[in-house]
Amino acid sequence: MSNPIEDYALVSDLETAAMVGRDGSIDWLCFPRFDSPACFAALLGTADNGFWRVAPVDGGVCSHRAYRQDTLVLDTYWKTATGTARVTDFMPPRGRYPCVVRTVEGLSGTVALRSELKPRFHQGRVRPWVRATDPSTVAVAVAGPDAVWLSADGPVRTLDRTDSTVVEFGVPAGGRLTLMLMWTPSHLTALPAPVCVPPETALKATTDFWRDWAGQCRYQGPWREAVVRSLITLKALTYAPTGGIVAAPTTSLPECVGGERNWDYRYCWLRDSTLTLSCLLRSGYRDEATAWLDWLLRAIAGEPADLQAVYGIEGHRHLPETEAPWLPGYEGARPVRFGNAAVGQFQLDVYGEVLDTLYWSLRAGIRLQSHMWSLVNALMSYLSAHWRDPDEGLWEVRGPRRQFVHSKVMSWVAADRALRMGNLLGKNGSSAEWRAMRDAVHREVCREGWDARQQSFVQYYGSSALDASALLMPKLGFLPAGDARVRGTIRAMRALDQEGFVRRYAQADGGATSGPDGVHRVDGMHGSEGAFVACSLWYAEALAATGHLGEARETFERVLGIRNDVGLLSEQWDPLGRRQLGNAPQAFSHIALVDTAFALQRAGVSDHLTAVRSTMPESP
């Protein structure tokens, strides 16, 4: 059985990432890229689907673990009856081939440890051939295009196992032994073992890299530790060769344990673009912001009608969604999915996201290429003809297309930002047409998306269902924070509250599903889900914008309280089960954390403010 989602820590080399459990097991790792087939997939199945565990022979879970300050170097401490030891896990920023380093150090007494390596290539399905090589290499495992090499820099005892490579060793106080796992293309296994950098050199280089990078952070507010950890996590999810940032390094971690709400997040979403850019620029990471923008512009090149919500890490468009019946799923959540069918959805909001990102890039002084104005015109020409069309919306529903309010708001954002860019660049040829569209969208949303009975904006035209995306209206500039409709909407969002956290939308529209099969009438899926972490952060920011600073701080710190022991957030939180849900760590959650910390600081929320729940004003 897999560990709880919150029991996993992350190590990354800026091209792929490994998930390390509190029991010392790496249960998820894709070589050589985030979106490559996994060679360890126990996270979505059983030990037979691949893992690499380094822990005391007696097993158990660690007594304590933590990242070294301002790094992605993980220290895990083990106490046994005979002594204590520390395992240090990290991935050096990519050299020629990806490598996971696990160094064991004796702190007191003598600790007997075991390393068990069971690679299963092609998403936990293919058992490789395993053989020993030269004395410095414990084993090399080969299947199809993949090979992994396990080496040790000291003496180990290899045990005879038919389906895994097991080595045991003792570490006395002051002693040290390092195990290194390196991936190479399988056709290179006829050559000598790949040369590894000495572990001490690799550790210093990795530690220096992360500390130098974290030291650039401009945020100096009361939540600096959380902000820096979130920024490091965001950097860890960046595919360095292209600048693309994956939503998460995992797939199919469920939004409902045992359910079907399981998606592959190892790709890049356009809707993250503005928040990502803002987060990086505010924090002082201009190079990363520029790399993200460059990835975005390469990815969307082509016809405006072909704009997708999600792209691959290199900007590729073809991400066919398939299922993996050989994997039983995390705690039985099936199907396990690879690829994402959202590439085929029509989502109006992404046009607003792209134009909003271009506008704020221009405002930040990032030089845009000369053809960008042609792109703006092309996007606006398409959107002007299609903004009235129904779509699948922000949440990528798998039910019927609808007139989602957030999609219309983002169409307004697209027109507004195009007009603003035209003013900045002195290009106003289409201003009248775009202004007319912007005004028409605004009137329609305020008329069709408003529920007078609830005094709130709703999820889609004609519905009474609430949607947390309406909290973004003041942030996007659609309405000012002081507008009575904004305040009414914030009050109404309490209906989405679940033990102090905010859900994306009600689990049933109007209290009923579409029929006896239990399928949600909007999103087309069975079952419920947890509270959405980013939505809780949007709520905190909206409260701060409307002057409710005590409640904003309380809401924000409630989210900080659900981070795991090393500061990571998944996509969702189960307030009743007190556990994380969804893919992890989730870039969107960490981006929203950083953005909200800046927003609260700007609103005057400080560490000296007493976290007392403020009273919401009466309805106007």
DOMIVO-885493 format. One record per residue (C-alpha): residue in three letters; x, y, z. Coordinates in steps of 0.05 Angstrom, whole numbers, plus 5000, padded with zeros to 4 digits. Example, Ala and Ser with C-alpha at 12.3 -4.5 7.8 and 13.67 -1.06 7.14 Angstrom:
residues 2
ALA524649105156
SER527349795143
***
This chain:
residues 620
MET500050005000
SER502650694982
ASN504251225033
PRO499251795045
ILE500252334993
GLU502852815046
ASP508252315065
TYR512052455001
ALA517752944991
LEU520453174924
VAL527453174895
SER528753434824
ASP534253574774
LEU530054084735
GLU528253564682
THR524853024723
ALA523152884796
ALA522752324847
MET517652244902
VAL520852004967
GLY516451715023
ARG517451745098
ASP519051005096
GLY525151155053
SER522050904988
ILE522251264922
ASP515451044895
TRP515051494833
LEU520351684784
CYS520151804709
PHE526751774671
PRO529252174637
ARG523752714636
PHE517552904676
ASP513152614621
SER517151984607
PRO514451294626
ALA515551154700
CYS520750654722
PHE518150674794
ALA510550664798
ALA509050364866
LEU505551024882
LEU499950794835
GLY500150064851
THR504249584892
ALA511549424904
ASP511148994841
ASN510449634801
GLY517349894820
PHE520750264877
TRP527550394909
ARG527750384985
VAL533650555030
ALA532150465104
PRO534250075165
VAL533749325159
ASP528249325211
GLY524049805168
GLY519050295195
VAL518451035182
CYS523451575195
SER523651965261
HIS524552635226
ARG526152935159
ALA527253625130
TYR530153985070
ARG536654325083
GLN535255065088
ASP533655395021
THR535254754982
LEU531954144952
VAL536753684990
LEU532753225035
ASP535352955101
THR531652355132
TYR533552145203
TRP532751435229
LYS533151195301
THR534050455314
ALA535550025374
THR542950025355
GLY544050735333
THR541951325290
ALA543251475217
ARG541552005165
VAL539851895092
THR540952485046
ASP537152474981
PHE538152944922
MET538552994847
PRO544353414820
PRO542153924768
ARG542353544704
GLY548953344676
ARG549152874616
TYR544452374648
PRO539552414707
CYS541952134773
VAL539052024843
VAL544052044900
ARG542651734968
THR548151825020
VAL547651455087
GLU551551735146
GLY552251425215
LEU550751905272
SER551251445332
GLY552250705345
THR551850265284
VAL545750205239
ALA544449615192
LEU541149865128
ARG538249555066
SER537449824996
GLU532249474954
LEU531749674881
LYS526049414838
PRO525649804772
ARG519549674729
PHE519850044663
HIS514150294620
GLN509550544675
GLY510949994724
ARG509549444674
VAL516049154646
ARG520848744688
PRO527948884663
TRP533948434655
VAL538648554713
ARG545948384714
ALA552248564753
THR557848924717
ASP564549154745
PRO566149204820
SER564049944824
THR557149794796
VAL552349374838
ALA547649244779
VAL544949504714
ALA537649394694
VAL535549414621
ALA528949394584
GLY527049704518
PRO530250394511
ASP531850464585
ALA537450274631
VAL538950454703
TRP545650354737
LEU546350254812
SER553150394841
ALA556050444911
ASP562350794935
GLY563750284990
PRO563049545006
VAL556049255006
ARG553248555011
THR548748344954
LEU543047874972
ASP540247364923
ARG533447604899
THR529747394837
ASP525848044824
SER529948604856
THR536948814874
VAL538048804949
VAL544349034984
GLU545649085059
PHE551049485095
GLY552549745164
VAL554250465178
PRO557850635243
ALA558051325274
GLY562151765228
GLY561651265171
ARG558651425104
LEU556351045042
THR553251324979
LEU548750964930
MET547651284861
LEU542351104810
MET543651364740
TRP539251294678
THR542251214608
PRO539550984541
SER539850224541
HIS544250174479
LEU549950464521
THR550249864568
ALA555349534524
LEU560150094543
PRO563650194610
ALA559250444667
PRO557851194663
VAL562451614705
CYS559051934765
VAL561252574799
PRO564052434868
PRO558252474917
GLU561353014960
THR562453444899
ALA555353314874
LEU552353494942
LYS556154144948
ALA554454344877
THR547054184888
THR546754544955
ASP550355154927
PHE545755174866
TRP539355184907
ARG541855674959
ASP544456154906
TRP537756104871
ALA533556184934
GLY537756784954
GLN534957184896
CYS527957184928
ARG525457894940
TYR519957724988
GLN521557955059
GLY514757895092
PRO512357485151
TRP511656835112
ARG518456825079
GLU519956085095
ALA513455865062
VAL514456315002
VAL521656084990
ARG519655354997
SER514055464946
LEU518755814898
ILE523855244904
THR518254754889
LEU516155154829
LYS523255164804
ALA523654414816
LEU517654314770
THR520954714714
TYR523554334653
ALA529954724646
PRO531354604572
THR524954964551
GLY522555364611
GLY515954984614
ILE513154864684
VAL509154224697
ALA502854264739
ALA505553684781
PRO510653124773
THR505352584783
THR499252284750
SER492751984775
LEU493352164849
PRO485952194863
GLU481552784880
CYS476952264913
VAL480151654944
GLY477751044907
GLY474351464853
GLU475351634780
ARG477552364785
ASN484752194767
TRP488752604717
ASP495652664688
TYR498753324709
ARG505853244680
TYR504453784629
CYS503954544624
TRP497354924630
LEU496155604597
ARG491455804653
ASP497455804700
SER501156304656
THR499356984686
LEU499856754758
THR506456404743
LEU509357024709
SER506857474765
CYS509557004819
LEU516456964787
LEU517157704771
ARG514857944839
SER519657464872
GLY525657694832
TYR526257134781
ARG526157504715
ASP530156984677
GLU525256434696
ALA519356884679
THR522357034611
ALA523756294599
TRP516456134617
LEU513956674569
ASP518456404514
TRP515755704525
LEU508655984522
LEU509656344456
ARG512855744423
ALA507355284447
ILE501555704421
ALA504555854353
GLY499555684299
GLU492255824285
PRO488356174341
ALA482755664333
ASP487755114352
LEU489555424419
GLN489754874472
ALA489054914547
VAL494954454559
TYR501454294523
GLY507453844533
ILE513854074566
GLU516954214498
GLY510554534473
HIS508053914438
ARG500553854427
HIS499253114421
LEU497952844491
PRO493252254480
GLU489752014543
THR490451274555
GLU488950824614
ALA493550324650
PRO489449724672
TRP495649374699
LEU496149904754
PRO491049834810
GLY491350574826
TYR492950974888
GLU488750654943
GLY484550344889
ALA482950994851
ARG481950784778
PRO482950874722
VAL490251064722
ARG491151554665
PHE497051764623
GLY496252364576
ASN490652864583
ALA484352924540
ALA483753664559
VAL487953804497
GLY481653694456
GLN477154144496
PHE474854844478
GLN476555314534
LEU475256054523
ASP479056274585
VAL485856104555
TYR485356694506
GLY484757164565
GLU490456814600
VAL495156884541
LEU493457624529
ASP493857774603
THR500757454605
LEU503157854545
TYR500558504575
TRP503958404642
SER510358194607
LEU510158844568
ARG508859234632
ALA514758884666
GLY519359114610
ILE520358424579
ARG521858534506
LEU516658214461
GLN518258004391
SER515658444334
HIS510657924311
MET507157924378
TRP502358474357
SER500258034298
LEU498857474349
VAL494657954391
ASN490558134330
ALA489657404309
LEU487457194378
MET482557774384
SER479757654315
TYR478156934333
LEU475457104402
SER471057664376
ALA467457154334
HIS467056604387
TRP466556914457
ARG459056754459
ASP460256014447
PRO459455524506
ASP465755164529
GLU468454664579
GLY471055214623
LEU476455324674
TRP475454654709
GLU475654254644
VAL468953914657
ARG467253274621
GLY459853434620
PRO456453854566
ARG459154534545
ARG455955124581
GLN456255884584
PHE461155894642
VAL461656574675
HIS469156534686
SER470256394612
LYS466457024595
VAL470257434647
MET476757194615
SER474157404547
TRP473158094577
VAL480358054603
ALA482857884533
ALA479558494503
ASP481658944560
ARG488958734557
ALA489158794481
LEU486659504488
ARG491859654541
MET497459364499
GLY495059774440
ASN495660404482
LEU502560234505
LEU505060074435
GLY501260614399
LYS497360114358
ASN489960284363
GLY487260064295
SER482259574325
SER480759954389
ALA473460104373
GLU471759384357
TRP475359104418
ARG472359634464
ALA465459454439
MET466758724452
ARG469458864521
ASP463359264540
ALA458558754511
VAL461858184551
HIS461558604614
ARG454258764606
GLU452458044591
VAL456257754650
CYS453158254698
ARG446258094671
GLU446557344657
GLY451657124708
TRP448657474768
ASP443757144816
ALA439757684851
ARG436957204902
GLN443756984926
GLN446957664912
SER452557304878
PHE455557134811
VAL454456404793
GLN457955854755
TYR454455904689
TYR448556284658
GLY441856074686
SER444855684744
SER444455794819
ALA450955404830
LEU456855784859
ASP463955744832
ALA470155984869
SER473056274805
ALA468456874816
LEU473157074872
LEU478157274818
MET473757834790
PRO476958404829
LYS483958114819
LEU482758104744
GLY479858814744
PHE472958604721
LEU469858954780
PRO473159354837
ALA473759024905
GLY469059544935
ASP463359374887
ALA457159114924
ARG456858524875
VAL463858314893
ARG462458354967
GLY456057964958
THR459757434919
ILE465057364973
ARG459557285026
ALA456056764984
MET462456354977
ARG461456135049
ALA456655615019
LEU462855284989
ASP466355255056
GLN468454575082
GLU471454605151
GLY474855275136
PHE477055095065
VAL473855274998
ARG471354784946
ARG471654964872
TYR464154884864
ALA458454514897
GLN458753764889
ALA451653784862
ASP448254344824
GLY442154564863
GLY442953974910
ALA441653434858
THR445653024809
SER443452894738
GLY440352224753
PRO440551564791
ASP447551394764
GLY450451944809
VAL453952324754
HIS455153054771
ARG450953444722
VAL456353964707
ASP463053604709
GLY460452934684
MET464152524737
HIS462152064794
GLY463852224866
SER465952834905
GLU472753164915
GLY476553544968
ALA477154294979
PHE481454624926
VAL487754934956
ALA488355504907
CYS481055694918
SER482155774992
LEU487956234976
TRP483756634927
TYR478656714983
ALA484156985030
GLU486357484977
ALA479157714964
LEU478057815038
ALA484258235043
ALA482258644983
THR475558815016
GLY478759005082
HIS477658375123
LEU484958305142
GLY484057865204
GLU479957355167
ALA484557385107
ARG490557225151
GLU486856665187
THR484756355121
PHE491856405092
GLU495056105154
ARG489955545154
VAL492655355085
LEU499855395111
GLY497754915165
ILE496054355116
ARG502854345083
ASN506453705096
ASP512453635142
VAL517153905087
GLY512554475064
LEU509154165003
LEU501954234980
SER497953794935
GLU492054024892
GLN486553894944
TRP485353785018
ASP480453325051
PRO478253715114
LEU474453115142
GLY479852585130
ARG485353105145
ARG489452885086
GLN492053155020
LEU488652954955
GLY490453024881
ASN497053064846
ALA502853314887
PRO506453754895
GLN501854214856
ALA504954814821
PHE498255194821
SER497655134897
HIS504655384908
ILE503955944858
ALA497556174892
LEU501056144960
VAL506556614936
ASP501657074901
THR497157114963
ALA503057245010
PHE504857854967
ALA497558074964
LEU496658045040
GLN503158415051
ARG500758955002
ALA494058995038
GLY497559115104
VAL496958425135
SER503058315179
ASP505657825231
HIS503558315285
LEU496258285264
THR491957885311
ALA488557325273
VAL481557485296
ARG475657315251
SER472857975226
THR465458085217
MET462958095146
PRO458558705130
GLU451158635123
SER448258545053
PRO447259205018
***
